[in-house]
C-alpha cells in the first residue's frame, strides 16, 4: 500500500527499483535490510541468554547495548513486517470474510501460544516471548485498518499511555512493589486460577506484557506506513530521526536522574519499599533486576528511568529510536552490492529468526544449560549464521528456505475454500 502522505515521485520509483534495490528485496517482497536488523536482534538475544554479564567496560559494552533492546527490536520489527506484508494490497480488496480474515490469524496465534507455553515449560531460565507475540498479533489486527495519520497518533500516544497504564494498574492486581516478570507455562492452564494468572501476565504483569510492549508494535506499523525504506532519502531520514529519538529517550532519563534529582527520590522510595536493595552497589538497578517489563508502582519517578526492561516512556522511546535508526542504516547498506554481501549472513539469519529462536531455546534447555560466557555467545552466533546459510543453500528452491518453523506456520495458516 502506498502511503498517501508520502507519494513517490517517478524519479523515486526508478531509484527504488534499481539493481541495488532489487538485490535488497528478499523473497515474498521482504526487504533484506529489515531481515538484517532482525538478524542483529537474534545475535543480541544470544548475547543476553548465553553471554557474560553486561559490564560497561571494553567489549562488555556490546552486551550492554543488547540488554533490553533485543526483545524491543523483535517486537518493533513484528509491527513493521505486518505492514510490509500488506503493502501493495488495496484495502478494499483485503479479505473480508471470517474465514480468510480471522482463521489464519487465530491459527497462527494459537500455534505461537502453544509453542511459547511449551518452550517456557522446559526451563524457567529463559523468558520465552512467543506466547506474548500471539497476543500482539491478535490485538494488532484492528490497528492495521486505521488510516496512516490515526495510526501514527495512536503509536505516539502509546509510548506514554502503555507504561502509564502498567504503572497505575499494577497495584490493582497486587504488583505494586515487585513480583512482575514471569512468563506463562503450560502447567498454568490446568486450573481456572492458573488461566487467570496467564491472562494477567500476558496483558500486564509478565516479562513482555501487552501494556508496555505493544507500543513497539504500533510504532513499527507506523514507521512502515510512513517510510518506504527502498527510497534512499527515506532510509537516511529514518537513520537520522531514529538517532534523535534514541538520544531524546535515554538522554531525558539521564537528565532526570542526574540533574533534576529523580535518582534521589527513587532512593527514598527504595528505602521504604525495598530496603534490602540499599546495600547493593546500585539500588535502582537492584530493584529493577527483580522484575521485567515494568517498574514498581511505588513512586512516579520510576517512570523517568530508562534502564533495560524498565519499559518506561523514556526507555520505550529510546529503544524505538534504536530500531528506527538500525532499519534505516541497514536499508542504506542494502542498496549497494557490497552492502548486500556484507549483510547477507544477517539477512539469512533474520529470515529464519523464529526457527533460530526455537532451536536456541531447546539447546539452552539441554546441552548448553547454564552457559554464560563470551565463548558460548561466539559459538551460538557462529553456528546460527553458518547453519542458516547452509539451510537456505540446500532449500534455495523450496518454500522451506524461510525456515522449518516458519514453513509449518505458513502451511497451517493457508486458507482454502471460499471466504
N, C-alpha and C positions, 0 to 999 in steps of 0.2 A: 504493500500500500504506500503510495507516495504521500508524504506529509504535506498537507495543503499550506502549512506555514513556511515551508522551505521548498517550493517547487524548483526542480532542477532546470537550469538553462541548457539549451542544446550543447553548448561547449562542455558543461559539467557532465552531461550524459556521455559524451565521447570520451572524456577523460576517465570517467568511472568504468568504462567498458574497454579500456585499452589492454594491451598484453599484460602489464603488471597487475592490473586489477583483476583480469580474468584468472591469472595464476593465483590470486589471493582468494578466490572463491572456491570453497570446497564442495563436496558432494551435497546434494539436497539444498543447494543455494546457501550454504553456511559460509561465513567469512573465515578465512584462515586466521586472521588477526584475532578474532573473537575466540576461536579454539585455542590459539596460542596462550591467551590470557587464562583460559580455563586450565591449560596445562601448567602454567605457573602456579595456579591455585592448588593443583594436585601436589606439586613439589612442596609448596608451603604447608599443606596438610601433613605430608610426610615429616617435615621438619618439626611440627608441633607434636606429632604422635610418637616418633622414634628418635628425634634429635635430643641433644642435651638441653638443660635448662636455658632459657633465653637471658643471657647476661649481656648488658650493654657495654661490651668491650671487644675489640678486634672482630673476628669472624662472628662472634655472638650477635652482632647487630643484624645479621641475616635472620636469625631466629626471632629476634625482637620484631623485625619487620613482618614476619609471618604470623606471629602470635596474635590471635583475634581477628586477623584480616582474611585468612583463608576461607572460613565459613561465610563471612560477609561477602567476599568476592564471588563465591559459588552462587549465593542467593541473588546477588545483583545480576549475574550472568544468566540466571534462570529467567528473570523477568525480561532481560534483553533478548534472549533467544525466543521467548514466547512471541514477541512482536516480529522478529525476523522470520519466524515460521509462517506468519500471516501476510508478510509483505508480498505484494503482487496480487493479493486477493481483493476483489471488490466486496466491500462489506455487505452489499445487498445479496451477494451470491454465496456468502458463508453458510454452512449447514444450519438449517433452521429446525429440522425435525429432532425429536428427542433422541432417536437412535444415533443419528450422525453427529449431533452436537454434544450430548452428555454421556452416552455409553462409553466411548473411547476414553474420555476424561476420567470417569468413575473407575473404569478398569485399571487405568494407569495408576491412579491414586491408591486404589486398593492393593495393587501389586507392590508399589513402593512402601506402603504402610506395613504389609506383611513382611517384606524383606527387611525393613528397618527394625521392626519388633524382633525378628528372628536374630539378626546380627547383634542387636543390643543385648540379647539374652546369652550370647556366647561368652562374653567377657565384659563386665561393667566398667573396665578401664577406658573404653572408648565411648565418647558421647556421640552416638550414631545419629545423623541428621535426617536420614531418609524418611522416617515417619512424619517429621515436620514438613519436609518437602511435599508430601502428599497433601497436607493441609494448605500449603502455599498455593499449589496448582489449582486446587478446588476453589479457593477463595478468589483467585486471580481471574477466573473466567468472566465474571460480570464486569470487571475493570477493563478487560480487553475491548469492550464495546463502548467505552467512553470516547468522546472526542479528544483530540490531542491537547487542546487548551485545558479542558477539565481534568484530564488525567495528569497533566503537569502540575496543576494547582494541588490536586489531591496528593500527589507524590511529595511535593514540597512540604505540605502540611503534616504528612505522616511522619516525617523526620522528627518532629516535635511531639505530635499527638500520641504516637505509639509509645515512646518511652514514658510520657506523662501518664497515660492510662495504666501502664505497668506499675508505675510508682504509686498511683492512687488506689488501684485495685488489689495490690499485693497484700496489704493488711486485712482486707475483707476475707481473704482465703487463708489467713494465718501465716503470711510470709512477710511480716513487717521487718524482722531483724535478719533472718537468714533462712536457709533451707531450700533455696532455689537451685536450679542447675541439673535436675535429674532428666533422664530420658525414659520414655515408656518401654516396657519389656512385654514379651508375650504372656508371662505369668500374671501380669496385671489385669488381663482380660478374663480371669477366672471368677471374678466376683463383681457385683454391682459397685461396691466401693472402689475396687480397682479401676473399673471403667470410668468412674468419676474422676479419679486421680489422673488417668491418662488424658481425659479431656482438658482438665485444668492445666496439666503440664504442656500439652500441645498449644494451648491458647495463651497461657500467661506465665507459668512458673517453671517451665522446662529449660533445657540448655539453649534451645533456639526457638523461643516461643513466638507465636504469630504476632503478638503485640509489638515486639521490638525488632523482629527480623523481616516481617512483611514489608516495612518501608523500603528495604533494599530491592524487593521485587518490583514495587511500584516505581522506584527511581530508575531501575533498569528498563522497565517498559517505557517510561517517559523518554529516556535517553535514546532508545531505539526508534521511537517515533520522531523525535526531533532531529536526529543525527544520522545521516547516511554516510557511514564511515568509508564507503568506497570513494567518496569525494575527498581529495587531498586537503582542501581548506577546512572542511568539516572535521576531519581527523585532527588537524592541528588545533582547532578550537577546543576539541574535547581534551586533548593533552594539556592545553593551557588552562582552561577553566577547571578541569579536574584537579590540577595542581593548586589553583587558587582555593578551591573548596577544601582540599586536604589541609592546607595551611590555615584556613579560617577555622576549621573544626578543631584540629589539635592545638592551634595557637590560642584560640579563645579559652580552651581548658587550661592551658599553661598560665595565661594571664590571670584567670580567675583564681587559680591555686596559689601562684607565687607573687602576684601583685595586689589582688583585691581581697586576700585573706580567706578564701574558701577553704584552704587546707586546715587552717587553724580551727575553723568552725567544725570541720569534719573530725578533727582530733578530739574536740569537745564532745561531739556526738558518740564517737567511739568509746570514750571514757565512760559513758553512761550505758551504752547498749552492747559494746564489745570490749570490755576491759581486758580480756585475755590477750587481745591483739596489741596492746600498748607496748608489750615487751619485744615485739618484732622490730626488725630494722626499719621497716616501712609499714606502719599500722594500716594505712589506707589500702595498700596492696594486699596486706594480710587478710583484711576483711573481704576484699573483692575476690580473693582466691577461693573463698568458700562458697561462692555462688556465681553461676554463669548466666548470661542472657538478661541481666538486670542489675540493679543496685538496691541496697537496703532502702526501706521507706522510713528511715529514722531522721533524716534531715534533707531539706530541699537542696542543700549544697551538693549532695551526691549526684544530682542531675547535671553538674558542671564538670565532672571528671571525664576523661577520655581514655582511661586505662583499658587494656584488652578485655573484651567480653562484658564491659560495663553497659554497653548499648544505651548510652545517654544521647541526647541530641548532638553534642559536640563529637562524640565518637562515631555516631552514625553518619554525620556529615563528612567527617574526615575519611572514614572507610569508603563511603560512596565516591568521594573525590579521588581516592587512590584508584578505585575501579575504573572510573571515567578516564583518568589520565592513562592508565595502562591500555585500555581499549584503543584510545587514540594513538598512542605510541606504537603499539603492535600493528594497527591498521596502516600507519605510515610506513613501517618497516616492510609490511607485506606488499607494498606497491612496487617493490623493486626485486629483481631476480635474486640478488644476493641476500636480501632480507627474507625472502620466501624460503631460501635454502637454509638460512640460519634458524628460522623459526620452525622449520619442518618437524624436528623431533617434538617440540612442544605442541605443535598443531595436532600431530598424530595422537599424543597422549591426551590432549584436551578433548579430541573427538571420541575417545573411549574412557572418559572420566568416570562414568558410572561403573563400568567393569573394573577399572583400576581401584575405585573405592571399595567395591565388594571384595576383590581379591586381597587387597592390603589388610582389610579387617579380618578376613579369615586367617591370614598369615600371622597377624598380631595375636589372634586368639589361640594360635598353635605354636609353631616353631620359633617365632620371634617374640613370644610373650615377654614383656618387661624390657624390651630393647630401648635404650636411651643413650645414644652416642652419635658422634659425627660419622663414624664408620657405618653405623646402622642406617643413617639417613642417606649417605652416599650409596650404599648397597641398594636400598629401596628405590632411590631415584634412578640409578643406572639400569637396574633390572626393568623398571617400569618403562623407561624410554626405549630400551632395547626390545622388550617383548611386544610393545605396541607397534614398533616399526616392523618386526618380523610378522606379527599377526596381519597387519594391513598389506604387507607384501604377499603373503600366502593367499589372502582372501580379497585381493585387489578388485576382482571382477565379480564379487559376490556381495549381496546385502549384508553378509556377516562382517564386512570390513569395518563397519561402525562399532563393532564390539559385540561379544556374545550376549551380555545382559541387555544392551540397547536393542539388539535384534529380537530378543524374546519379547521385550515390551512392545516393539513395533508390531510383531505378529499378533500379540494378544489384543492390541487396540485397533486392529484393522477392521473397518466397518464393512460389512457385506449386506447386500439386500437393500430394499427401499427404505427411505427415511420414515 
